[in-house]
């Protein structure tokens, strides 16, 4: 007989199919199969409604850096809920948690930044960066300098503007995206797009030349900004080729194009440094962060801007009488309080030290599957990694039905107690930054088992 909790959970599962629309989901498959109903979490594990434990090998959505059940984050939220549960930053109002959090972010920024604007998600932060790029150029008397360049394979969010910067067909299809004036340059995947015999360095030179050609073709006077993740996350865990950003950044400066570094996934230790851009010498004009800012416990994001952008906003708002942008929940006091506590925990738990100690183990484990027949490339950096799945390793031939094999491997992992995420036919991992060596070893072991099981399924003609 089921206990009352299990009965409630099963009832919740049935209602889920009737009531919810799930993001990034095959809605018809979900209606047929229903969800994995997660009911609680502790450390690196989450538990389903039957009590089964899973290592959350992607930190939820790359976000739960400190793992589940951090009582100090819950306590910080509770204290703030009792003191000031909600307030805004509109019309000359403010509150201490937002002020303190902005000061903390500026203090740890990888390059000098002047001001912080708060939002609620990475999408909103990047959407705001687009608007500020336009606002900035209007303030400087350059109304034609408005085009935005993203990269094929890049992911910057899912709002209309941030979704247009995103360079993934699956996020554009039938949403009429990207909008006009959103352009895309090459994907920085040397494995996938490098020419035969072309080194990473030569590939980076070619990509930089292609970017400059795009700028000249469109007209530098029309290009406002360039967006890039230090390492592409949701687009397939794509590590930039050697020297790539060293070549890209001078081109942006040459044509007075703003550089926005999207640190939504890479920020707060994911790559082994507090900000991923530090590993690649990035000197952006704006930086967007989210996810790890609160360890995913509450929705909050931030955009940090340079002094030059702030000065333009300051002057223009004086001219117009208002800085006409903001969200009801920008810098929400409870979210800000949790983010402050999160930053404290990163330091006290030596999260960066844990990543430095264990990243070699994870990266070695990721590459231990490089010779598997289904794996075209195994790659990653820090606590971030991926396996590109292919039908033919030598020819780098993709599968005829994109995404099916990735889903098969993902499900074999889940059946063995490890939740990973298939990005089409790229299996990704991003463990909580508190993960231990046994956690990492188990993730790597299960991936091997799942790859073997999928290979057997394919040989037997099994379909899902």
Number of C-alpha atoms within 10 A of each C-alpha: 5 9 7 9 12 15 14 13 17 16 11 14 17 14 12 17 17 11 8 9 12 12 7 8 9 9 15 9 11 14 14 9 10 16 14 11 15 17 13 14 18 13 16 26 23 23 19 16 19 15 12 11 21 21 27 31 28 23 27 22 16 26 27 25 30 26 24 22 16 16 9 13 24 13 14 19 23 15 15 18 15 10 11 14 14 16 16 18 18 14 8 6 8 14 15 12 21 25 14 13 23 22 14 13 20 17 12 13 15 19 18 16 23 18 17 23 18 27 27 21 20 27 24 26 28 32 23 22 28 23 14 20 26 21 21 26 18 17 19 12 10 15 15 14 21 23 23 24 26 25 23 19 23 28 28 34 22 18 15 18 23 24 23 28 32 31 27 19 12 10 18 17 10 8 11 10 18 22 14 9 15 21 22 22 21 17 19 24 20 20 15 14 12 18 12 6 7 13 14 20 14 18 21 25 19 17 21 22 15 14 20 19 13 17 22 14 9 14 13 19 17 18 26 26 23 25 26 22 26 26 25 24 27 23 19 24 27 26 19 19 20 17 15 20 20 15 16 20 19 13 17 20 11 10 16 15 26 22 23 26 27 30 28 31 31 30 26 29 23 28 28 26 20 20 25 27 25 17 12 16 14 20 17 23 22 26 30 31 28 30 28 30 29 26 31 24 24 20 23 29 28 27 27 28 23 17 15 13 22 18 14 18 20 15 15 18 15 11 11 9 9 12 16 8 9 14 14 13 17 22 30 25 27 26 30 29 26 30 29 22 21 25 18 12 17 21 11 9 13 14 24 20 16 18 24 17 15 20 23 14 17 27 21 15 21 27 19 14 20 17 12 17 16 20 23 25 22 24 21 25 21 24 27 29 27 27 27 26 28 23 16 14 18 9 9 16 13 16 15 10 9 12 16 16 28 24 21 23 28 25 20 21 26 22 13 17 21 26 27 29 27 25 20 19 25 28 24 29 28 30 31 32 32 21 24 15 15 9 20 23 13 17 25 23 17 21 25 19 15 21 24 17 16 22 19 12 15 13 9 9 8 11 9 9
